[in-house]
Amino acid sequence: NCKEGTTVMCVELVANRFLRKMVRVLVATTIREAAAGADEDALLNLMDATCRRATAPPAPAEGLCLVDVGYEDFDEQRCFIVD
């Protein structure tokens, strides 16, 4: 439940894997760029940046909420476990 007057932003990220703190960095960078009135392509341009300092520091975990996780059907042919 959100307090009345609280602004809520929903972010949907889809990938086959995430690095540690990656979601928090993406959320923080999105908020920073939106607040600055950046162009629609701002995040795409940042992805091309080679300097890690181009992104915002990770957003605090407080306030972030994981809603859903989805998985493809398990395929034993792609499994690397050997008996």
Phi and psi in radians as a Rosetta constraint file:
Dihedral C 1 N 2 CA 2 C 2 CIRCULARHARMONIC -1.752 0.35
Dihedral N 2 CA 2 C 2 N 3 CIRCULARHARMONIC 2.548 0.35
Dihedral C 2 N 3 CA 3 C 3 CIRCULARHARMONIC -1.194 0.35
Dihedral N 3 CA 3 C 3 N 4 CIRCULARHARMONIC 2.589 0.35
Dihedral C 3 N 4 CA 4 C 4 CIRCULARHARMONIC -1.031 0.35
Dihedral N 4 CA 4 C 4 N 5 CIRCULARHARMONIC 2.354 0.35
Dihedral C 4 N 5 CA 5 C 5 CIRCULARHARMONIC 1.565 0.35
Dihedral N 5 CA 5 C 5 N 6 CIRCULARHARMONIC -0.066 0.35
Dihedral C 5 N 6 CA 6 C 6 CIRCULARHARMONIC -1.338 0.35
Dihedral N 6 CA 6 C 6 N 7 CIRCULARHARMONIC 2.327 0.35
Dihedral C 6 N 7 CA 7 C 7 CIRCULARHARMONIC -1.530 0.35
Dihedral N 7 CA 7 C 7 N 8 CIRCULARHARMONIC 2.314 0.35
Dihedral C 7 N 8 CA 8 C 8 CIRCULARHARMONIC -2.086 0.35
Dihedral N 8 CA 8 C 8 N 9 CIRCULARHARMONIC 2.386 0.35
Dihedral C 8 N 9 CA 9 C 9 CIRCULARHARMONIC -2.148 0.35
Dihedral N 9 CA 9 C 9 N 10 CIRCULARHARMONIC 2.267 0.35
Dihedral C 9 N 10 CA 10 C 10 CIRCULARHARMONIC -1.805 0.35
Dihedral N 10 CA 10 C 10 N 11 CIRCULARHARMONIC 2.286 0.35
Dihedral C 10 N 11 CA 11 C 11 CIRCULARHARMONIC -2.146 0.35
Dihedral N 11 CA 11 C 11 N 12 CIRCULARHARMONIC 2.214 0.35
Dihedral C 11 N 12 CA 12 C 12 CIRCULARHARMONIC -1.934 0.35
Dihedral N 12 CA 12 C 12 N 13 CIRCULARHARMONIC 2.093 0.35
Dihedral C 12 N 13 CA 13 C 13 CIRCULARHARMONIC -2.042 0.35
Dihedral N 13 CA 13 C 13 N 14 CIRCULARHARMONIC 2.312 0.35
Dihedral C 13 N 14 CA 14 C 14 CIRCULARHARMONIC -2.201 0.35
Dihedral N 14 CA 14 C 14 N 15 CIRCULARHARMONIC 2.216 0.35
Dihedral C 14 N 15 CA 15 C 15 CIRCULARHARMONIC -2.802 0.35
Dihedral N 15 CA 15 C 15 N 16 CIRCULARHARMONIC 2.910 0.35
Dihedral C 15 N 16 CA 16 C 16 CIRCULARHARMONIC -1.538 0.35
Dihedral N 16 CA 16 C 16 N 17 CIRCULARHARMONIC -0.139 0.35
Dihedral C 16 N 17 CA 17 C 17 CIRCULARHARMONIC -2.992 0.35
Dihedral N 17 CA 17 C 17 N 18 CIRCULARHARMONIC 2.772 0.35
Dihedral C 17 N 18 CA 18 C 18 CIRCULARHARMONIC -2.284 0.35
Dihedral N 18 CA 18 C 18 N 19 CIRCULARHARMONIC 2.546 0.35
Dihedral C 18 N 19 CA 19 C 19 CIRCULARHARMONIC -1.490 0.35
Dihedral N 19 CA 19 C 19 N 20 CIRCULARHARMONIC 2.854 0.35
Dihedral C 19 N 20 CA 20 C 20 CIRCULARHARMONIC -1.031 0.35
Dihedral N 20 CA 20 C 20 N 21 CIRCULARHARMONIC 2.312 0.35
Dihedral C 20 N 21 CA 21 C 21 CIRCULARHARMONIC 1.147 0.35
Dihedral N 21 CA 21 C 21 N 22 CIRCULARHARMONIC 0.100 0.35
Dihedral C 21 N 22 CA 22 C 22 CIRCULARHARMONIC -1.084 0.35
Dihedral N 22 CA 22 C 22 N 23 CIRCULARHARMONIC -0.786 0.35
Dihedral C 22 N 23 CA 23 C 23 CIRCULARHARMONIC -1.113 0.35
Dihedral N 23 CA 23 C 23 N 24 CIRCULARHARMONIC -0.744 0.35
Dihedral C 23 N 24 CA 24 C 24 CIRCULARHARMONIC -1.113 0.35
Dihedral N 24 CA 24 C 24 N 25 CIRCULARHARMONIC -0.651 0.35
Dihedral C 24 N 25 CA 25 C 25 CIRCULARHARMONIC -1.198 0.35
Dihedral N 25 CA 25 C 25 N 26 CIRCULARHARMONIC -0.750 0.35
Dihedral C 25 N 26 CA 26 C 26 CIRCULARHARMONIC -1.092 0.35
Dihedral N 26 CA 26 C 26 N 27 CIRCULARHARMONIC -0.751 0.35
Dihedral C 26 N 27 CA 27 C 27 CIRCULARHARMONIC -1.126 0.35
Dihedral N 27 CA 27 C 27 N 28 CIRCULARHARMONIC -0.826 0.35
Dihedral C 27 N 28 CA 28 C 28 CIRCULARHARMONIC -1.084 0.35
Dihedral N 28 CA 28 C 28 N 29 CIRCULARHARMONIC -0.721 0.35
Dihedral C 28 N 29 CA 29 C 29 CIRCULARHARMONIC -1.179 0.35
Dihedral N 29 CA 29 C 29 N 30 CIRCULARHARMONIC -0.688 0.35
Dihedral C 29 N 30 CA 30 C 30 CIRCULARHARMONIC -1.078 0.35
Dihedral N 30 CA 30 C 30 N 31 CIRCULARHARMONIC -0.789 0.35
Dihedral C 30 N 31 CA 31 C 31 CIRCULARHARMONIC -1.095 0.35
Dihedral N 31 CA 31 C 31 N 32 CIRCULARHARMONIC -0.797 0.35
Dihedral C 31 N 32 CA 32 C 32 CIRCULARHARMONIC -1.043 0.35
Dihedral N 32 CA 32 C 32 N 33 CIRCULARHARMONIC -0.820 0.35
Dihedral C 32 N 33 CA 33 C 33 CIRCULARHARMONIC -1.180 0.35
Dihedral N 33 CA 33 C 33 N 34 CIRCULARHARMONIC -0.685 0.35
Dihedral C 33 N 34 CA 34 C 34 CIRCULARHARMONIC -1.143 0.35
Dihedral N 34 CA 34 C 34 N 35 CIRCULARHARMONIC -0.726 0.35
Dihedral C 34 N 35 CA 35 C 35 CIRCULARHARMONIC -1.134 0.35
Dihedral N 35 CA 35 C 35 N 36 CIRCULARHARMONIC -0.519 0.35
Dihedral C 35 N 36 CA 36 C 36 CIRCULARHARMONIC -1.474 0.35
Dihedral N 36 CA 36 C 36 N 37 CIRCULARHARMONIC -0.060 0.35
Dihedral C 36 N 37 CA 37 C 37 CIRCULARHARMONIC 1.251 0.35
Dihedral N 37 CA 37 C 37 N 38 CIRCULARHARMONIC 0.580 0.35
Dihedral C 37 N 38 CA 38 C 38 CIRCULARHARMONIC -1.170 0.35
Dihedral N 38 CA 38 C 38 N 39 CIRCULARHARMONIC 2.775 0.35
Dihedral C 38 N 39 CA 39 C 39 CIRCULARHARMONIC -1.141 0.35
Dihedral N 39 CA 39 C 39 N 40 CIRCULARHARMONIC 2.866 0.35
Dihedral C 39 N 40 CA 40 C 40 CIRCULARHARMONIC -1.061 0.35
Dihedral N 40 CA 40 C 40 N 41 CIRCULARHARMONIC -0.512 0.35
Dihedral C 40 N 41 CA 41 C 41 CIRCULARHARMONIC -1.535 0.35
Dihedral N 41 CA 41 C 41 N 42 CIRCULARHARMONIC 0.084 0.35
Dihedral C 41 N 42 CA 42 C 42 CIRCULARHARMONIC -1.008 0.35
Dihedral N 42 CA 42 C 42 N 43 CIRCULARHARMONIC -0.782 0.35
Dihedral C 42 N 43 CA 43 C 43 CIRCULARHARMONIC -1.189 0.35
Dihedral N 43 CA 43 C 43 N 44 CIRCULARHARMONIC -0.655 0.35
Dihedral C 43 N 44 CA 44 C 44 CIRCULARHARMONIC -1.104 0.35
Dihedral N 44 CA 44 C 44 N 45 CIRCULARHARMONIC -0.701 0.35
Dihedral C 44 N 45 CA 45 C 45 CIRCULARHARMONIC -1.139 0.35
Dihedral N 45 CA 45 C 45 N 46 CIRCULARHARMONIC -0.656 0.35
Dihedral C 45 N 46 CA 46 C 46 CIRCULARHARMONIC -1.145 0.35
Dihedral N 46 CA 46 C 46 N 47 CIRCULARHARMONIC -0.539 0.35
Dihedral C 46 N 47 CA 47 C 47 CIRCULARHARMONIC -1.141 0.35
Dihedral N 47 CA 47 C 47 N 48 CIRCULARHARMONIC -0.471 0.35
Dihedral C 47 N 48 CA 48 C 48 CIRCULARHARMONIC -1.421 0.35
Dihedral N 48 CA 48 C 48 N 49 CIRCULARHARMONIC -0.243 0.35
Dihedral C 48 N 49 CA 49 C 49 CIRCULARHARMONIC -1.180 0.35
Dihedral N 49 CA 49 C 49 N 50 CIRCULARHARMONIC 2.405 0.35
Dihedral C 49 N 50 CA 50 C 50 CIRCULARHARMONIC -1.585 0.35
Dihedral N 50 CA 50 C 50 N 51 CIRCULARHARMONIC -0.247 0.35
Dihedral C 50 N 51 CA 51 C 51 CIRCULARHARMONIC -1.633 0.35
Dihedral N 51 CA 51 C 51 N 52 CIRCULARHARMONIC 2.140 0.35
Dihedral C 51 N 52 CA 52 C 52 CIRCULARHARMONIC -1.104 0.35
Dihedral N 52 CA 52 C 52 N 53 CIRCULARHARMONIC -0.419 0.35
Dihedral C 52 N 53 CA 53 C 53 CIRCULARHARMONIC -1.250 0.35
Dihedral N 53 CA 53 C 53 N 54 CIRCULARHARMONIC -0.115 0.35
Dihedral C 53 N 54 CA 54 C 54 CIRCULARHARMONIC -1.238 0.35
Dihedral N 54 CA 54 C 54 N 55 CIRCULARHARMONIC -0.379 0.35
Dihedral C 54 N 55 CA 55 C 55 CIRCULARHARMONIC -1.641 0.35
Dihedral N 55 CA 55 C 55 N 56 CIRCULARHARMONIC 2.864 0.35
Dihedral C 55 N 56 CA 56 C 56 CIRCULARHARMONIC -1.351 0.35
Dihedral N 56 CA 56 C 56 N 57 CIRCULARHARMONIC 2.744 0.35
Dihedral C 56 N 57 CA 57 C 57 CIRCULARHARMONIC -1.124 0.35
Dihedral N 57 CA 57 C 57 N 58 CIRCULARHARMONIC 2.762 0.35
Dihedral C 57 N 58 CA 58 C 58 CIRCULARHARMONIC -0.979 0.35
Dihedral N 58 CA 58 C 58 N 59 CIRCULARHARMONIC 2.456 0.35
Dihedral C 58 N 59 CA 59 C 59 CIRCULARHARMONIC -1.190 0.35
Dihedral N 59 CA 59 C 59 N 60 CIRCULARHARMONIC 2.611 0.35
Dihedral C 59 N 60 CA 60 C 60 CIRCULARHARMONIC -1.112 0.35
Dihedral N 60 CA 60 C 60 N 61 CIRCULARHARMONIC 2.575 0.35
Dihedral C 60 N 61 CA 61 C 61 CIRCULARHARMONIC -1.157 0.35
Dihedral N 61 CA 61 C 61 N 62 CIRCULARHARMONIC -0.511 0.35
Dihedral C 61 N 62 CA 62 C 62 CIRCULARHARMONIC -1.091 0.35
Dihedral N 62 CA 62 C 62 N 63 CIRCULARHARMONIC 2.270 0.35
Dihedral C 62 N 63 CA 63 C 63 CIRCULARHARMONIC 1.710 0.35
Dihedral N 63 CA 63 C 63 N 64 CIRCULARHARMONIC -0.324 0.35
Dihedral C 63 N 64 CA 64 C 64 CIRCULARHARMONIC -1.551 0.35
Dihedral N 64 CA 64 C 64 N 65 CIRCULARHARMONIC 2.452 0.35
Dihedral C 64 N 65 CA 65 C 65 CIRCULARHARMONIC -2.364 0.35
Dihedral N 65 CA 65 C 65 N 66 CIRCULARHARMONIC 2.112 0.35
Dihedral C 65 N 66 CA 66 C 66 CIRCULARHARMONIC -1.383 0.35
Dihedral N 66 CA 66 C 66 N 67 CIRCULARHARMONIC 2.152 0.35
Dihedral C 66 N 67 CA 67 C 67 CIRCULARHARMONIC -1.733 0.35
Dihedral N 67 CA 67 C 67 N 68 CIRCULARHARMONIC -0.702 0.35
Dihedral C 67 N 68 CA 68 C 68 CIRCULARHARMONIC -2.718 0.35
Dihedral N 68 CA 68 C 68 N 69 CIRCULARHARMONIC 2.622 0.35
Dihedral C 68 N 69 CA 69 C 69 CIRCULARHARMONIC -2.330 0.35
Dihedral N 69 CA 69 C 69 N 70 CIRCULARHARMONIC 2.333 0.35
Dihedral C 69 N 70 CA 70 C 70 CIRCULARHARMONIC -2.133 0.35
Dihedral N 70 CA 70 C 70 N 71 CIRCULARHARMONIC 2.605 0.35
Dihedral C 70 N 71 CA 71 C 71 CIRCULARHARMONIC -2.290 0.35
Dihedral N 71 CA 71 C 71 N 72 CIRCULARHARMONIC 2.582 0.35
Dihedral C 71 N 72 CA 72 C 72 CIRCULARHARMONIC -1.273 0.35
Dihedral N 72 CA 72 C 72 N 73 CIRCULARHARMONIC 2.826 0.35
Dihedral C 72 N 73 CA 73 C 73 CIRCULARHARMONIC -1.045 0.35
Dihedral N 73 CA 73 C 73 N 74 CIRCULARHARMONIC 2.484 0.35
Dihedral C 73 N 74 CA 74 C 74 CIRCULARHARMONIC -1.170 0.35
Dihedral N 74 CA 74 C 74 N 75 CIRCULARHARMONIC 2.299 0.35
Dihedral C 74 N 75 CA 75 C 75 CIRCULARHARMONIC -2.096 0.35
Dihedral N 75 CA 75 C 75 N 76 CIRCULARHARMONIC 1.889 0.35
Dihedral C 75 N 76 CA 76 C 76 CIRCULARHARMONIC -1.066 0.35
Dihedral N 76 CA 76 C 76 N 77 CIRCULARHARMONIC -0.447 0.35
Dihedral C 76 N 77 CA 77 C 77 CIRCULARHARMONIC -1.148 0.35
Dihedral N 77 CA 77 C 77 N 78 CIRCULARHARMONIC -0.425 0.35
Dihedral C 77 N 78 CA 78 C 78 CIRCULARHARMONIC -1.657 0.35
Dihedral N 78 CA 78 C 78 N 79 CIRCULARHARMONIC 0.061 0.35
Dihedral C 78 N 79 CA 79 C 79 CIRCULARHARMONIC -1.473 0.35
Dihedral N 79 CA 79 C 79 N 80 CIRCULARHARMONIC 2.394 0.35
Dihedral C 79 N 80 CA 80 C 80 CIRCULARHARMONIC -1.730 0.35
Dihedral N 80 CA 80 C 80 N 81 CIRCULARHARMONIC 0.111 0.35
Dihedral C 80 N 81 CA 81 C 81 CIRCULARHARMONIC -1.314 0.35
Dihedral N 81 CA 81 C 81 N 82 CIRCULARHARMONIC 2.242 0.35
Dihedral C 81 N 82 CA 82 C 82 CIRCULARHARMONIC -2.037 0.35
Dihedral N 82 CA 82 C 82 N 83 CIRCULARHARMONIC 2.297 0.35
